[in-house]
Amino acid sequence: MSTYHWLLFVHITGAFLLTGGVVVAGAFNLAAQTRERPSEIALLYGLTRFAVVAIIAGAVITLVFVLWLVGEAPAGYHYTQGWIIAAIILWVIGIATGEAGGARDRKTHEFASMLAANDDEPSTELRARMRDPYSLALSYGSGLVILTMLAIMVWKPGA
């Protein structure tokens, strides 16, 4: 195997980690939306931290190895190609919006944990925080951006 193939293998592994983490985090968020008890909501939001580890690892691996891959690619890829630029821009947007949504979700998790420790009764304030359109747009928007980036990397439009 050539250096290029090893770099591609690690890059694709990072893409699977990133995409898998995004999907799992979204699934936990959706599952939390269907719950009423703060303890269940706190548990599901807490489980998201495992998905975040995969997202962070995948994000770092994909960026580092895509930058390395472009220089090693036998197909003559260049940093100035539109699909590479678009994918990197979408990577930045996806990670930034995911972090912003995640910060809001962490506060909701803390609030749910506090309610669970007190009386564990359903709360309209907790429900409102979970259904906050801005938080949902950031979190799910990030996932859509990451999936769009993945599609661009696979199909390489204009290459």
Beta strands, then each sheet from edge to edge (+ up, - down):
end
